[in-house]
Amino acid sequence: MRLKIVAGNWKMNNTKQEAEDLITKTLKHAANVSTQQLVIFAVPFPYLQQSVILTQGNKGFAVAAQNCASHAKGAYTGEVSAAMLASLQITYCIVGHSERRVIYKENSDDIIKKCSLLLEHQISPIWCCGESIDDRKNGNYLDIIENQLEHEVFKLSEASFAKVIIAYEPIWAIGTGLTASADQAQEVHQFIRKKIEKKYSSEMANKIPILYGGSCTPENAGELFAQKDIDGGLIGGASLKADSFVKLISRMNELY
């Protein structure tokens, strides 16, 4: 059985106290996470150590960084390396989020470097892929996804790829209030899984968790999570309040 995951990406939100309150309340009200389930808090850099301390001893909960540098170390003011994350006992890191691709102009070369550096330090990349509204309207969205796979994570060895979590996030559905229908999301998730099978093996395809990210809420999570190839969600806005995030975790518990 594939690992089922609800990951909250806080982006650039919450103060130190708000971060502590959010994690504490979530842990208090969402304690019944099974061994096949995982809840991840992807928090801003200043809160990583605090979040690791807060979640220690809580099985089924982990902390992720939202980004890392594409260089191992050196004169890169303001950057945070994979080694630094590892020294804080961080075990997951988001890579290739659409906001990094669009706003900060990260390309495939940047993203695969980050993946490789994270894996060297035993940190699992949560690798994001997705299409724009124009790609969706033009009908070439699957070509976009395939191109991202081929030029990024499919460059990894089988052993390295086995440690990756994939998040499909249609760019047009991030922060817009729009959401891919369950059928639209399932189509892309199934496509990704078939590409993994072709590249690596059916065993690998059945092992890798693929999450949906794109305005996933407690109201639509049930239908999305019920799809055969959707293994949870990379959650944005709904992860910023404990009550809505706990409800999303409950949806995972109900289905998985």
N, C-alpha and C positions, 0 to 999 in steps of 0.2 A: 504493500500500500504506500502510495506517495505521501510525503509529508504535506499536511494541510496548514496553510499559513495566513495569518492576518498581520500585515505590517503597516504601521502607522508612520507616514512620512510627514513630519511636522513642518518641513521647509524652514523659512526664517520667521518662526513664531514662538511665542511663550518666553516669559522671563524665567529666571532661575526658580523662583518660588512657584510660579505656575507650572513649570516642568515637574517639580517635586510633587505638587498636589495631583497632577494628572496621572503620574505613574503610580503614586500611592493609592489613589482611588480605584484605578484600573485593577491593580493587584488585589485589592480588597474585595471587589465585586466580580472578578472574573478568575477565580481560583481553580475552577474545574476544567483545566486544560489537560487533555490526554497525552500519552507518550507519542502519538502520531500527529500531534498538533503543535503549532508554534506561534507565539505572539511576539512581534518585534517592534521595538520603539526606535525609529530612525530619528535621532535628535540632533540639534545643532552642535557643532564642535564644543562649545564651552560647557555643555551639559553631559558629555560622554561619561566622564569619570563618576559624576554624581549618579547617573542613571545605572551604571554598572553596579555601584554599591547598593542602590535601592532594589535592584532585581536579583541580587545574589541570593541563592537558596530557594528561589521560586522556579520550580521546574516548569518548562514549557515557555519561559519568557527569556528574551535576549535583547541586546542593544545593537543598533547599527549606526554607522556613520552615513552621512548623506553624500559624501564625495571623498576623493583622495587625490593626491598629486599624481601626475604621470611620470614623475622622476623619483628615484630612490632617495636622494638627499641633495643638498647643495644650496646655492644662492638663489632661492626662489621665495622671496619675501611673501608672507601671508599664506603659503601653502602648507598642507599637512600630509605627511608621508604615510604609506602603509605600515612602515615600521613603528611609527608613532602610535598609530591605531592599535597595533598588536600589543604594544607595551601597556596599553590601557585595558587589555583583555577584550577588545572588540572582535567579534566573530563574523560580522556581516557588514557590507558596505554597498550602498546604491551606486551604480555606475551607468552612465549613458542616459540619465533622465532627460526628457525632452527639453526641460528648462536649461540644462547644461548644454545641450546640443544647439538650441536656438539662440538663447541669450548670450552664452559664453563661447559659442562657435566651436565647441568640441567636435572633433571628427573621429572617424573610425580608428585612425592611428593612435590618437589620444586614449580612446576607450579601451582598446586591446592592451595598451601599455599598462593602464590602470588595473585591468583584470589580472594581468600576469603578475604585477607587483603584489596585489592583494593575495593571490594564491600562494606566492612565495612565502607569505607570512601567515598562512593558514586562515585567511579571512575569505569567506565565501562572497563573491560578487552577487548582488541582486541586479542583474543586467536588464535594462529597459529597452524596449523597441516600440515603434508605433508610427503611424502615418498621419499626415496633415489632412485637413478637410479637402484640399484640392486633390490629393491622392485618392481619398475616399470617393469623391464625386467622379473622378476620371476613371475609376475602376481598376487602378493599378496598385492598390494598397498591398496586395499579397506580394507583388514584385518588390515593393519597398521593404517589407519584412524580410523577404528572402535575401535581399542585398545586405541588410544589416547583419543578418545571421552569418552570411558567407564572409563578410569583410571584418567581422569582429569575433564573436565567441566560437565560431566554427574553426578559427585558427588555433584553438587550444587543443592539446592532446586529449585523448579520451579520459585519462585519469584526472586531468584538470577540469575538463568540462563537467564531469560528474559532480563537482562541488558547486556548480552554478545554480542560482535560482533565476528564472526568467519572469519578467513582468511585461505583459503586453498592455500598453497604454496609448490608445488612440489620442493623438495630440488634440484633436478637435473636441474631446470630451473631458479635458483636464481644466478644472476651474471654471467651466462654462455653464455648468448645470445640465449639459447634454450628456447622455450616456448611451453607449452602444447597447443595442438590444441584446438579450441573452443569446439569440441566434447569431447576431453579428459577432459577438465576442467568442462564442463557441467555434464559429467558422475559422477564425484566426488562430485560436488555441490549437484546434485540431490540425491546422496547416503547419504550425510550428512543430507539433509533436511528430508529424509525418516526416518533416525535414530532418529532425533529429534522428529518426529511425533510419532514414536513407544515409545520413552522414556517419552515424556511429553504429547503432544497433537497436533492435526492438526493446531489448532490456534497458538500454539507456533512455529511450523515449518514454518508457513506462515508469522511470525513476525520477525524472527531472520535474520539480514543481513548476507550474506555469500559473502566474497570478494575473488577475485583471486589475488594471489601474485606470480609472477614468470616471470620476464622480460616482463612486460606489458608496451607497448609503445603507442604513439599516432597512430602508424600505425596499430597495431593489436587490440587496445582497442575496436574499434567499433564492431568487430565480437565477441569478448569475452563478452562485456557488453550487447550485444543483446540476450545472452542466457537466458532462462527462469529463471534459479536458480542462476545466477550470478548478484550480486547487487553492483558491482563496483570493485575497486582494491586497494590492498596494494602495493604501487609503490615504487620501489627502485631508481635505477639510473635516471629514467626519471623525478623524483621529485626534482632533484638537480639543474635544470635550469628552470627559470620561464617560458620561452616560451614553453617547452615541457610539463610542468605541467599544464599550462593554456590550452594547446591543449587537454590534458586528461580530464580536467574539462569540456571542451566544448563537448567532446564525450559523457560525462555523461548527459550534458544538452540536447543534440540532441536526445538521446535515452529515457531519463526518464522525 
